[in-house]
């Protein structure tokens, strides 16, 4: 039986492990954290959103970023301090403006495949992750926003998405808990929401029952490859307090799949590949709905406020996830109060519920300049990548896992 090592136990790593073991491979997953889904897959916005597949490569996005640089509460914030990787990434980002339409359509198609696959896996394996199939509602505050959104909607629908315009009255009919005034909206009835952390940990348990081995609390030091196989050197990570000595161990395999999120950039460098991932920080709050009034007043339909760039997902009866913002500030994972407060203020503005109990979080999205995930072989034999999903890791992971598993099978058939 051929052995494949997957680096990273987030949503892309665990879904990749699942698809590989389904094909008959022996699989080992290695992760520096003590549990699965502890970084970007921990507390994201919760949306399985083909309707949010539009790539960001537009001049208007760049102009807004420049305009917002002086605002601490801006949806998009760029730290102007010089960093070669950041500015080289931004230059490459600008170079993909010409591919805006084709990349958006490609992302839509991938998202639709992923949505169908994830629903199938969740049902077959009995994974409970607070799934809500109530669609996603986008709303807009001004006519100018709505005109732009109409053009985007036509592009998304040309990629196969079902999404249609709705009036202000229909907005309130679809989600009656909204208390603000809105110009208009678009509704995608087939999209969904769910708890990414619950799904990933649930799927990890399923894969373990199928024979997948997990090495948690282990940091990859080096990867060597040749025509015979792959050798991975690793040692206990800083989180692994059970290991008092930093003993180096070796793991031998037939192939390796890098699913390391923002860490994939350095791993790829070591392997002689250029995977130009930059970490783009996002924030979320989880509002604890501790009283009957708040439970009643919180939305069940997933929302996206286009002007504020804020999304919501209802995670069971007692939690509301609210997420947004994009911050270009390197590998900084600090949770800033001035970035969290706008999320809380937005909830207070749009709903009549208590924000007394709010849990803040920040995570780093592994973003490629063209906004497309990297799902391919590396330059070296037996090396593969499934990474760089940006803000759509939850949305695209079920499809890219199938794609990379098939790529491994083509090179190393069972």
Wavefront OBJ file of the C-alpha trace (Angstrom):
o trace
v 0.000 0.000 0.000
v 1.445 3.373 -0.993
v 1.925 5.930 1.788
v 1.120 9.646 1.402
v 1.946 12.307 3.989
v -0.292 15.367 4.206
v 1.207 18.452 5.857
v -1.504 20.463 7.603
v -4.652 19.411 9.475
v -6.909 22.299 8.509
v -9.913 21.928 6.242
v -7.812 21.323 3.111
v -5.507 18.826 4.805
v -8.255 16.749 6.389
v -10.438 16.681 3.256
v -7.343 15.669 1.260
v -6.625 12.858 3.728
v -10.233 11.697 3.377
v -10.121 11.539 -0.418
v -6.732 9.787 -0.423
v -7.800 7.085 2.021
v -10.941 6.574 -0.052
v -8.649 5.715 -2.973
v -6.805 3.146 -0.884
v -3.666 5.028 0.224
v -2.105 4.820 3.657
v -2.177 8.410 4.921
v -0.367 10.274 7.689
v -1.257 13.870 8.528
v 1.270 16.012 10.362
v 0.466 19.340 12.029
v 2.273 21.618 14.469
v -0.868 22.154 16.546
v -2.255 19.686 19.064
v -5.643 19.395 17.365
v -7.080 19.723 13.848
v -8.426 23.014 12.485
v -6.646 25.327 14.917
v -5.665 28.133 12.526
v -7.701 29.577 9.624
v -10.160 26.667 9.915
v -11.034 27.529 13.510
v -13.574 30.369 13.424
v -14.109 31.743 9.927
v -17.310 33.324 8.606
v -18.982 29.949 8.154
v -20.278 30.507 4.621
v -20.199 27.792 1.982
v -20.561 30.512 -0.571
v -20.348 29.951 -4.290
v -22.049 33.356 -4.451
v -18.898 34.915 -2.971
v -16.614 33.519 -5.677
v -15.782 36.870 -7.264
v -12.004 37.348 -7.206
v -10.646 40.618 -5.808
v -8.427 41.535 -8.768
v -10.023 44.847 -9.761
v -8.740 48.404 -9.931
v -11.641 49.454 -7.701
v -10.372 47.150 -4.937
v -6.913 48.712 -5.115
v -8.315 52.249 -5.090
v -10.504 51.458 -2.085
v -7.502 49.998 -0.274
v -5.508 53.198 -0.838
v -8.479 55.338 0.199
v -9.021 53.329 3.400
v -5.384 53.287 4.572
v -6.037 56.041 7.118
v -9.131 54.320 8.575
v -8.552 51.767 11.321
v -12.084 50.397 10.846
v -11.777 50.010 7.056
v -12.939 46.702 5.550
v -9.603 46.478 3.704
v -6.482 47.667 5.519
v -2.942 47.743 4.139
v -0.002 48.315 6.457
v 2.220 50.628 4.340
v 5.435 49.502 6.067
v 7.853 48.106 3.492
v 7.934 44.341 3.098
v 9.374 42.883 -0.093
v 7.077 39.852 -0.131
v 3.968 41.984 0.405
v 4.702 44.515 -2.320
v 5.881 41.867 -4.795
v 2.609 40.021 -4.116
v 0.600 43.207 -4.714
v 2.354 43.834 -8.024
v 1.505 40.296 -9.104
v -2.073 40.835 -7.881
v -2.365 43.837 -10.218
v -1.086 41.719 -13.077
v -4.095 39.425 -12.747
v -6.706 42.181 -13.167
v -6.904 41.135 -16.822
v -7.989 37.643 -15.667
v -10.765 38.908 -13.376
v -13.687 37.461 -15.366
v -12.173 34.086 -16.255
v -10.833 33.512 -12.733
v -14.189 34.400 -11.197
v -16.006 31.957 -13.476
v -13.476 29.225 -12.715
v -13.937 29.810 -8.980
v -17.732 29.596 -9.292
v -17.532 26.243 -11.075
v -15.125 24.879 -8.480
v -17.342 26.128 -5.631
v -20.410 24.416 -7.071
v -18.530 21.110 -7.326
v -17.231 21.533 -3.777
v -20.665 22.286 -2.360
v -22.143 19.101 -3.814
v -19.197 16.988 -2.625
v -19.220 18.386 0.911
v -22.951 17.760 1.311
v -22.446 14.176 0.123
v -19.522 13.499 2.475
v -21.300 15.046 5.465
v -24.402 12.925 4.852
v -22.532 9.687 4.171
v -20.290 10.056 7.229
v -22.919 11.477 9.587
v -20.993 14.665 10.468
v -22.882 17.234 12.539
v -21.526 20.742 11.933
v -24.552 23.040 12.336
v -25.297 22.921 8.609
v -27.985 25.362 7.472
v -29.202 25.157 3.873
v -31.097 28.453 3.891
v -29.174 30.258 1.170
v -27.098 33.435 1.347
v -28.571 36.924 1.074
v -26.437 39.866 -0.120
v -27.808 43.324 0.588
v -26.767 46.788 -0.567
v -27.251 50.259 0.893
v -26.986 52.474 -2.200
v -27.966 52.478 -5.864
v -24.293 52.736 -6.813
v -23.451 49.532 -4.902
v -26.418 47.767 -6.464
v -25.497 48.683 -10.049
v -22.004 47.229 -9.575
v -23.510 44.153 -7.931
v -25.791 43.582 -10.905
v -22.792 43.337 -13.216
v -21.050 40.946 -10.805
v -24.193 38.843 -10.565
v -24.306 38.381 -14.333
v -20.694 37.164 -14.248
v -21.380 34.727 -11.395
v -24.465 33.324 -13.095
v -22.514 32.840 -16.337
v -20.338 30.446 -14.317
v -23.394 28.342 -13.435
v -24.593 29.952 -10.193
v -28.288 30.339 -9.403
v -28.706 33.803 -7.877
v -31.347 36.455 -8.427
v -32.205 40.026 -7.464
v -34.671 40.792 -4.688
v -36.454 43.930 -3.487
v -36.228 45.604 -0.110
v -39.491 43.970 0.942
v -38.181 40.574 -0.138
v -35.025 41.123 1.922
v -37.144 41.499 5.052
v -39.303 38.551 4.026
v -36.297 36.261 3.603
v -34.656 37.438 6.833
v -37.180 39.266 9.056
v -34.728 39.904 11.916
v -32.919 42.633 9.913
v -33.721 46.082 11.309
v -31.890 48.418 8.897
v -32.888 50.125 5.655
v -31.507 48.635 2.436
v -31.621 49.553 -1.245
v -31.834 46.042 -2.690
v -30.249 42.638 -2.704
v -29.388 39.327 -4.341
v -30.278 35.899 -3.034
v -28.505 32.580 -3.674
v -30.928 29.919 -2.387
v -28.587 26.924 -2.747
v -25.621 28.147 -0.712
v -25.256 27.183 2.927
v -23.420 27.733 6.198
v -21.789 25.580 8.829
v -19.131 25.398 11.522
v -15.832 24.720 9.757
v -14.119 23.644 12.982
v -16.836 21.120 13.850
v -16.799 19.721 10.325
v -13.006 19.416 10.169
v -12.683 17.757 13.576
v -15.612 15.483 12.750
v -14.086 14.461 9.426
v -10.710 13.925 11.109
v -12.350 11.362 13.428
v -13.924 9.674 10.404
v -10.549 9.440 8.655
v -8.936 8.020 11.787
v -11.550 5.265 11.790
v -10.523 4.554 8.179
v -6.849 4.231 9.110
v -5.430 7.752 8.737
v -2.723 8.507 11.316
v -2.282 11.978 12.810
v 0.961 13.371 14.202
v -0.161 16.411 16.156
v 2.206 18.847 17.848
v 4.931 18.149 15.290
v 6.860 20.724 13.270
v 8.215 19.803 9.826
v 11.909 20.692 9.579
v 12.934 19.363 6.166
v 11.560 17.420 3.212
v 13.843 15.367 0.963
v 12.690 13.611 -2.192
v 14.158 11.280 -4.795
v 12.891 8.695 -7.270
v 12.417 6.207 -4.442
v 10.300 8.274 -2.087
v 9.966 11.145 0.371
v 11.669 11.651 3.739
v 10.250 14.167 6.177
v 12.247 15.335 9.180
v 10.165 16.653 12.071
v 10.331 17.405 15.766
v 7.935 18.417 18.558
v 6.520 21.923 18.083
v 6.530 24.623 20.736
v 2.975 23.595 21.681
v 3.968 20.020 22.409
v 4.712 20.291 26.123
v 4.514 16.500 26.529
v 7.798 16.155 24.644
v 10.525 17.538 26.890
v 13.281 16.814 24.365
v 13.292 18.169 20.814
v 14.188 14.831 19.272
v 14.182 14.789 15.474
v 12.265 11.971 13.804
v 11.943 10.815 10.203
v 8.817 9.830 8.310
v 9.194 7.883 5.058
v 6.490 7.976 2.389
v 5.823 7.646 -1.313
v 4.485 11.204 -1.721
v 3.737 14.392 0.177
v 0.849 16.835 -0.210
v 1.437 20.338 1.185
v -1.764 21.724 2.722
v -0.038 24.079 5.128
v -2.052 27.292 4.771
v 0.151 30.358 5.102
v 3.048 28.061 6.040
v 2.964 26.589 2.532
v 4.984 29.532 1.227
v 8.099 28.497 3.183
v 7.573 24.764 2.632
v 7.352 25.322 -1.127
v 10.538 27.410 -1.073
v 12.338 24.529 0.602
v 11.074 22.201 -2.136
v 12.200 24.512 -4.941
v 8.686 25.671 -5.856
v 7.218 29.153 -5.949
v 3.832 29.204 -4.219
v 3.360 32.906 -3.662
v 0.962 32.849 -0.716
v 0.591 36.000 1.365
v -1.224 35.984 4.738
v -4.328 38.220 4.693
v -5.798 38.548 8.151
v -9.513 38.277 8.777
v -11.458 38.793 11.995
v -14.585 37.244 13.419
v -16.753 37.391 16.498
v -18.982 34.656 17.823
v -21.984 36.187 19.536
v -23.252 33.939 22.317
v -27.051 33.997 22.225
v -27.678 33.450 25.921
v -31.231 34.779 26.277
v -34.514 33.897 24.554
v -34.835 37.381 23.039
v -31.432 37.175 21.337
v -32.099 33.652 20.080
v -35.303 34.936 18.510
v -33.723 38.122 17.090
v -30.634 36.543 15.468
v -30.742 35.717 11.728
v -30.892 32.152 10.413
v -30.334 33.082 6.767
v -26.677 33.822 6.034
v -26.007 37.456 5.159
v -23.402 39.541 3.384
v -23.419 43.317 3.767
v -21.563 44.394 0.644
v -20.772 47.904 1.860
v -19.286 46.766 5.170
v -17.854 43.500 3.745
v -19.319 41.623 6.720
v -20.897 38.149 6.676
v -23.003 36.205 9.163
v -23.709 32.542 9.829
v -26.049 31.033 12.383
v -24.252 28.146 14.089
v -26.973 26.294 15.912
v -29.494 27.895 18.227
v -27.028 29.655 20.512
v -24.271 31.115 18.307
v -24.057 33.776 15.618
v -20.774 34.078 13.711
v -19.990 37.522 12.261
v -16.830 37.972 10.187
v -15.128 40.408 7.888
v -12.169 42.648 7.066
v -8.975 41.980 5.150
v -5.703 43.146 6.630
v -2.337 43.054 4.866
v 0.006 43.025 7.841
v 2.307 40.040 7.468
v 2.132 37.029 9.783
v 0.733 39.067 12.673
v -2.066 37.147 14.438
v -2.870 39.749 17.110
v -6.562 40.336 17.781
v -6.949 44.110 17.604
v -9.800 45.708 19.521
v -10.180 48.449 16.897
v -10.815 45.781 14.240
v -13.205 43.729 16.389
v -15.365 46.648 17.537
v -16.780 47.416 14.047
v -18.115 43.853 13.874
v -19.900 44.267 17.199
v -21.192 47.700 16.189
v -22.545 46.233 12.949
v -24.531 43.619 14.875
v -25.991 46.289 17.151
v -26.938 48.378 14.118
v -28.706 45.624 12.193
v -30.302 43.426 14.893
v -32.086 43.717 18.214
v -29.978 41.238 20.113
v -27.484 41.311 22.970
v -23.761 41.563 22.230
v -22.817 41.278 25.886
v -21.063 37.941 25.323
v -18.775 38.072 22.276
v -15.756 35.855 21.522
v -13.213 37.532 19.168
v -10.862 35.711 16.791
v -8.374 36.446 14.020
v -6.917 34.153 11.362
v -4.614 34.372 8.355
v -6.062 33.559 4.947
v -3.497 31.932 2.593
v -3.993 34.191 -0.429
v -2.537 33.774 -3.925
v -2.190 36.864 -6.180
v -4.643 35.441 -8.730
v -7.081 34.424 -5.942
v -7.114 30.801 -7.139
v -5.981 27.833 -5.040
v -2.807 25.953 -5.924
v -3.818 22.387 -6.792
v -0.953 20.773 -8.707
v 2.264 18.810 -8.709
v 5.524 20.368 -7.600
v 8.738 20.468 -9.628
v 10.071 17.465 -7.771
v 8.658 14.008 -8.147
v 6.156 12.922 -5.487
v 5.415 16.486 -4.304
v 1.906 17.958 -4.541
v 0.120 21.112 -3.369
v -3.427 21.789 -2.221
v -3.221 25.214 -0.672
v -3.699 28.964 -1.197
v -7.503 28.998 -0.999
v -7.648 32.505 0.470
v -11.051 33.491 1.844
v -12.716 30.467 0.186
v -11.011 27.529 1.888
v -14.253 26.329 3.462
v -16.108 26.815 0.190
v -13.599 25.134 -2.167
v -11.898 22.479 -0.044
v -14.151 19.534 -0.881
v -13.487 19.996 -4.606
v -9.745 20.644 -4.449
v -9.298 17.592 -2.207
v -10.795 15.397 -4.930
v -8.696 17.132 -7.585
v -5.372 16.659 -5.780
v -6.187 13.062 -4.798
v -6.776 12.285 -8.463
v -3.485 13.995 -9.350
v -1.645 11.801 -6.827
v -3.380 8.731 -8.272
v -2.275 9.607 -11.804
v 1.393 9.759 -10.730
v 1.301 6.991 -8.117
v -1.561 4.624 -8.950
v -2.437 2.008 -6.354
l 1 2 3 4 5 6 7 8 9 10 11 12 13 14 15 16 17 18 19 20 21 22 23 24 25 26 27 28 29 30 31 32 33 34 35 36 37 38 39 40 41 42 43 44 45 46 47 48 49 50 51 52 53 54 55 56 57 58 59 60 61 62 63 64 65 66 67 68 69 70 71 72 73 74 75 76 77 78 79 80 81 82 83 84 85 86 87 88 89 90 91 92 93 94 95 96 97 98 99 100 101 102 103 104 105 106 107 108 109 110 111 112 113 114 115 116 117 118 119 120 121 122 123 124 125 126 127 128 129 130 131 132 133 134 135 136 137 138 139 140 141 142 143 144 145 146 147 148 149 150 151 152 153 154 155 156 157 158 159 160 161 162 163 164 165 166 167 168 169 170 171 172 173 174 175 176 177 178 179 180 181 182 183 184 185 186 187 188 189 190 191 192 193 194 195 196 197 198 199 200 201 202 203 204 205 206 207 208 209 210 211 212 213 214 215 216 217 218 219 220 221 222 223 224 225 226 227 228 229 230 231 232 233 234 235 236 237 238 239 240 241 242 243 244 245 246 247 248 249 250 251 252 253 254 255 256 257 258 259 260 261 262 263 264 265 266 267 268 269 270 271 272 273 274 275 276 277 278 279 280 281 282 283 284 285 286 287 288 289 290 291 292 293 294 295 296 297 298 299 300 301 302 303 304 305 306 307 308 309 310 311 312 313 314 315 316 317 318 319 320 321 322 323 324 325 326 327 328 329 330 331 332 333 334 335 336 337 338 339 340 341 342 343 344 345 346 347 348 349 350 351 352 353 354 355 356 357 358 359 360 361 362 363 364 365 366 367 368 369 370 371 372 373 374 375 376 377 378 379 380 381 382 383 384 385 386 387 388 389 390 391 392 393 394 395 396 397 398 399 400 401 402 403 404 405 406 407 408 409 410 411 412 413 414
